Amino acid sequence: MNEVEANLTGDDAVVSKLIHLYGPRFASHGLEFVGVVLKKTVLSEQAFPSFHFQSQRTGLQVEISFSSATKDLNGGFLVWIIKPVERLLNLEDYLKLHGREELTKMFAYRDPATDVRNFADSFLQMLCTLFDNDLKAILDGTTFEETPIDWMGYK
């Protein structure tokens, strides 16, 4: 992935403002905002912001990426919790593994005309509730659970 410093506009800027509004909730779990970068994948030329948080106490990192929906692609969030060294928890996969699949519907949207502010606000409220409950022990550093990566034949 290519990473560059972010200069956000449109839906990306809306999401950025909301993430900063939720900053105190993240900070209550020791997660400090450390920056945002624009990323591109080899599959898409559309750059998307990735917001990075880190716990100084546990070393855990949380990456929250957002992409806007387009005519052909869904939009939404991707959340990784990363424990040094190279241990990864994909939040959507974690929820599926723990019987919370209904929450995974909150990660994506299809219609480009969706009110991104409301969508992102609902998502971030859900995320903070998970931080307060299901993910608390992970964020506190008392446990960690890696999620299997489906390489879809690419490994």
N, C-alpha and C positions, 0 to 999 in steps of 0.2 A: 504494500500500500504506500502511496505517496502521501506525505503529510506536509501541510504548510500552515502558517499562522492564519487564524480565521478573521475574516472581515465579513460579518453576517448581514444579510438583507432578507426581506420577505418573511416567509414562514420560519426560516432558520433564526431570524432575529426575534421573532415572537417566542419561539421555544427557548432561546437564550435568556430572554427577560424572565420567563417563568422559572427556569432552572435557578436563576439567581434569587428569585423570590423564595424558593424552597431551600435556599442555602442554609438558613438556621436549622431546619429539620435535619438536613444532612450533617451539619456540624454537631448536632446533639448525639450523633453516632461516631464522632471523631473524624468525619470525612471533610477535609478541607478542599475547596476548589483550587486546582492547580493550573487550569488552562483549558483552552478549546483549540482544536486544530481542524482543518478541513482535510478530509480523506477522500481518496478515490480508490475504487477497486479495479481490477483488470477486466471485470465484466461490465462496468458502467463508467461512462465519462462524467456523469453527474457527481459533483463533489457534495459531501455531506459533513455536517459538523459532528465532532466527537468531543464531548465534555468530560474532562478528567478530574477525578477526586482521589485523594489519598489520605489514609490514616497514618499519622506519624507514629502512633503507638504500636499498631499491628503490622504496618507495612502494606496492608491491603490497598488495592486500587479498585476504583469503580469507574467504568467507562460507559457513558450513556450516549449512544449515537442516534441521530434523527435523520430521516430522509422524507422529503415531501412526495406525495403521490403524484404521478403523472398519468397521462392517458393510458400507458401500457404497464405501469408498475405501481404496486401498492406502496404506500408511505407508512411511516411509523417509527417505532423505537427498537433498539437492540441494546441490551444491558449485559455487560460482562463484569464479574467480580474476579479479580486477579490476585492470587496469593503468590508472593515470590517463592520459589523460582518456577515460573511457567506452569502454575496450576490454575486452571480456568473453570469458572462456573458461568454457564450461559443461563441467565435468569429464566428465559422462556422454557428451555429444556428442563431446568430444575422444577419449575411449576408443574410441568407435565409428569415428571417422575414422581412427584408428591401428590398426585391426584387433584391438582388445582388448575386443571386445564381451562376452566371457565375464565380465569384471569388472563389467559394468553390472548383472548379476543381483544383485549384492551391495548395490545402492542401495535396493531396495524389498522389502517383504514384504506379504502379503495378509491373513493370519490375525490378527485382533485378539488371539488368545491366545498369540502368539509371545512368547518370552522376549526382551524388548527389550534387556536387558543383554548377552546373548550376541550378538544381532544387531548391536548398536551396536559392541561390542568387535571383532567380526570386520571390520566396515566400517572402523573407525578403524585397525586393523592394516593393512588393505589400503591405505588412504589414506596412511599414513605410509610404506609401502613405495613407493608411487608418488612421494611427495615425495623419497625417497632416490634414486630411479632416473629414471623417465620424466619427472618434472616438475622435476628438480633445476635444469636450466638456466633454466627459466622462473622458479622461485623465487629463483635467484641473480641474476636480472635480465639475463642474457646473451642471452636470446631471449624472444619472446612469440608466441603463436599465438591469434588470435581464432577462435571457432567461429561458424559461421553460425547465425542465429536463425531458426527456423521460426515465423513469425507466424501460421500457420494461417488466413490470410485476414483478420487483424485490422489489418494495417498500412495 
